[in-house]
Amino acid sequence: RRRKYDYQTILGRIAEVIAATINIEDLTKELLAAVCETMYLRNSILYVLAKDAALYYPLGKWGYTETEDAKLRAEPEIYTGKKKTAIPEYLKTLASDSPLGRWIAQYHDILEKEQVEVDPRYGEIKQEALVWLKQKDMELIVPLIFENKVNALLLLGKKESLQSYTSKDLELLKKLG
């Protein structure tokens, strides 16, 4: 874990994975694992916008599970397709017309838990954003944009080092989005 990750390599690797993946389950697994492994994150969740655009629902989750004795790397959990896993209650959907859903659709910007807590410009979404992130033990919401529309949300947890996300991390995630 001492090696420093190279942002261009990460973007290239993720682009290769996306281009070579045909089904959404494999794409979800690869995306979540690639981001977590290269940025040394504890966990991540991918939400996608429903066809009727009414809500974002969880598609998959990746990360660690903790026991009394150790941290164990969990297999990716996929909530769609043939090997569908039941969606845990804490991974509730996000209505696209909620204050948080509307804010993400309007601004297309990464939401950082630390920033939302202290910055007054997040006043109208502060409560909802903090509750939603806390329920899922996440630190960031990265909107994934296609044709100028937010089609998915990538939620990222804490770094294994417990350090904050750097401006370089945020720049990479913005490009990934």
C-alpha positions as CSV (number, residue, x, y, z in Angstrom):
1,R,0.0,0.0,0.0
2,R,3.0,2.3,0.0
3,R,3.0,2.9,-3.7
4,K,1.4,6.1,-4.8
5,Y,-1.3,5.6,-7.3
6,D,-0.9,7.2,-10.8
7,Y,-4.1,9.0,-11.8
8,Q,-3.6,8.6,-15.5
9,T,-3.1,4.9,-15.1
10,I,-6.2,4.5,-13.0
11,L,-8.4,6.4,-15.6
12,G,-6.9,4.3,-18.4
13,R,-7.5,1.0,-16.5
14,I,-11.1,1.9,-15.6
15,A,-11.8,2.9,-19.3
16,E,-10.3,-0.4,-20.5
17,V,-12.5,-2.3,-18.0
18,I,-15.6,-0.4,-19.1
19,A,-14.9,-0.9,-22.8
20,A,-14.4,-4.7,-22.4
21,T,-17.4,-5.3,-20.2
22,I,-20.7,-6.3,-21.7
23,N,-23.2,-6.8,-18.8
24,I,-24.1,-4.4,-16.0
25,E,-23.3,-6.9,-13.2
26,D,-19.7,-7.3,-14.4
27,L,-19.3,-3.6,-15.0
28,T,-20.5,-2.8,-11.5
29,K,-18.1,-5.3,-9.9
30,E,-15.2,-4.1,-12.0
31,L,-15.9,-0.4,-11.4
32,L,-16.3,-0.7,-7.6
33,A,-13.3,-2.9,-7.2
34,A,-11.0,-0.8,-9.5
35,V,-11.9,2.4,-7.6
36,C,-11.5,0.9,-4.2
37,E,-8.3,-1.0,-4.9
38,T,-6.5,1.8,-6.7
39,M,-7.5,4.5,-4.2
40,Y,-7.3,2.3,-1.2
41,L,-10.9,2.7,-0.1
42,R,-12.7,0.7,2.5
43,N,-16.0,0.5,0.6
44,S,-18.1,1.8,-2.3
45,I,-21.7,1.6,-3.6
46,L,-23.1,2.2,-7.0
47,Y,-26.6,3.7,-7.5
48,V,-28.3,4.0,-10.9
49,L,-31.2,6.1,-12.0
50,A,-34.3,4.0,-12.7
51,K,-35.7,4.0,-16.2
52,D,-38.6,6.2,-15.2
53,A,-36.0,8.6,-13.6
54,A,-37.9,8.7,-10.3
55,L,-35.2,7.3,-8.1
56,Y,-31.7,6.1,-7.7
57,Y,-31.5,2.5,-6.6
58,P,-28.4,0.5,-5.4
59,L,-26.9,-1.7,-8.1
60,G,-23.9,-3.0,-6.2
61,K,-21.7,-2.7,-3.1
62,W,-18.0,-3.6,-2.5
63,G,-15.8,-3.3,0.5
64,Y,-14.7,-4.8,3.8
65,T,-16.7,-6.4,6.5
66,E,-15.4,-6.2,10.0
67,T,-15.6,-8.9,12.6
68,E,-14.3,-8.8,16.2
69,D,-11.0,-10.4,15.1
70,A,-10.3,-8.9,11.7
71,K,-11.3,-7.0,8.6
72,L,-12.3,-9.3,5.8
73,R,-12.5,-8.2,2.2
74,A,-16.1,-9.0,1.1
75,E,-17.1,-10.2,-2.3
76,P,-19.0,-7.6,-4.3
77,E,-22.7,-7.7,-3.7
78,I,-24.8,-7.2,-6.8
79,Y,-28.5,-6.3,-6.5
80,T,-29.6,-7.1,-10.1
81,G,-29.3,-10.0,-12.6
82,K,-29.3,-13.8,-12.0
83,K,-27.1,-13.8,-8.9
84,K,-29.1,-11.1,-7.2
85,T,-28.4,-10.4,-3.6
86,A,-31.2,-9.0,-1.4
87,I,-30.8,-5.2,-0.9
88,P,-30.0,-4.4,2.8
89,E,-32.5,-1.9,4.4
90,Y,-29.8,0.8,5.0
91,L,-29.1,1.0,1.2
92,K,-32.5,2.7,0.6
93,T,-33.1,4.5,-2.7
94,L,-32.8,8.2,-3.3
95,A,-35.7,10.0,-4.9
96,S,-34.5,12.0,-7.8
97,D,-37.0,14.8,-6.8
98,S,-35.8,15.0,-3.2
99,P,-33.7,18.1,-2.4
100,L,-30.5,16.0,-2.6
101,G,-31.5,14.4,-5.9
102,R,-32.4,17.8,-7.4
103,W,-29.1,19.3,-6.2
104,I,-27.0,16.6,-7.7
105,A,-28.9,16.8,-11.0
106,Q,-28.5,20.6,-11.1
107,Y,-24.9,21.0,-10.1
108,H,-23.2,17.7,-11.3
109,D,-20.7,18.2,-8.6
110,I,-19.0,15.8,-6.1
111,L,-20.5,16.1,-2.6
112,E,-17.9,15.7,0.2
113,K,-19.3,14.9,3.7
114,E,-16.8,17.2,5.4
115,Q,-17.7,20.1,3.1
116,V,-21.5,19.6,3.5
117,E,-21.0,19.7,7.3
118,V,-19.3,23.1,7.3
119,D,-20.2,25.0,4.1
120,P,-23.4,27.1,4.2
121,R,-24.0,26.8,0.5
122,Y,-25.2,23.2,1.2
123,G,-27.8,24.4,3.7
124,E,-30.9,23.2,1.9
125,I,-29.5,19.7,1.4
126,K,-27.2,19.4,4.5
127,Q,-29.5,17.3,6.7
128,E,-30.6,14.9,3.9
129,A,-27.1,14.5,2.5
130,L,-25.5,13.8,5.9
131,V,-28.1,11.3,7.0
132,W,-27.9,9.5,3.6
133,L,-24.1,9.3,3.8
134,K,-24.0,8.3,7.4
135,Q,-26.5,5.5,6.9
136,K,-24.2,4.0,4.3
137,D,-20.9,4.9,6.0
138,M,-19.8,6.9,3.0
139,E,-17.7,10.1,2.5
140,L,-18.4,11.2,-1.1
141,I,-21.1,11.2,-3.7
142,V,-19.7,11.2,-7.2
143,P,-22.3,11.8,-9.9
144,L,-21.7,9.7,-13.1
145,I,-22.8,11.8,-16.0
146,F,-23.7,10.8,-19.6
147,E,-25.1,13.2,-22.2
148,N,-25.2,16.0,-19.5
149,K,-27.5,14.0,-17.3
150,V,-26.7,12.3,-14.0
151,N,-27.3,8.6,-14.6
152,A,-25.6,7.0,-11.6
153,L,-24.1,7.9,-8.2
154,L,-20.8,6.4,-7.0
155,L,-20.6,6.6,-3.2
156,L,-17.1,6.2,-1.7
157,G,-16.2,5.4,1.8
158,K,-13.2,6.3,3.9
159,K,-9.6,5.7,2.7
160,E,-7.9,2.9,4.5
161,S,-5.3,5.4,5.8
162,L,-8.3,7.5,7.2
163,Q,-6.8,10.5,5.5
164,S,-9.1,13.0,3.8
165,Y,-9.6,13.0,0.0
166,T,-7.0,15.3,-1.6
167,S,-7.7,17.8,-4.4
168,K,-6.0,15.3,-6.8
169,D,-8.3,12.5,-5.7
170,L,-11.3,14.8,-6.3
171,E,-9.9,15.8,-9.7
172,L,-9.6,12.1,-10.7
173,L,-13.1,11.3,-9.5
174,K,-14.6,14.3,-11.4
175,K,-12.9,13.0,-14.6
176,L,-14.2,9.5,-13.8
177,G,-17.7,10.9,-13.3
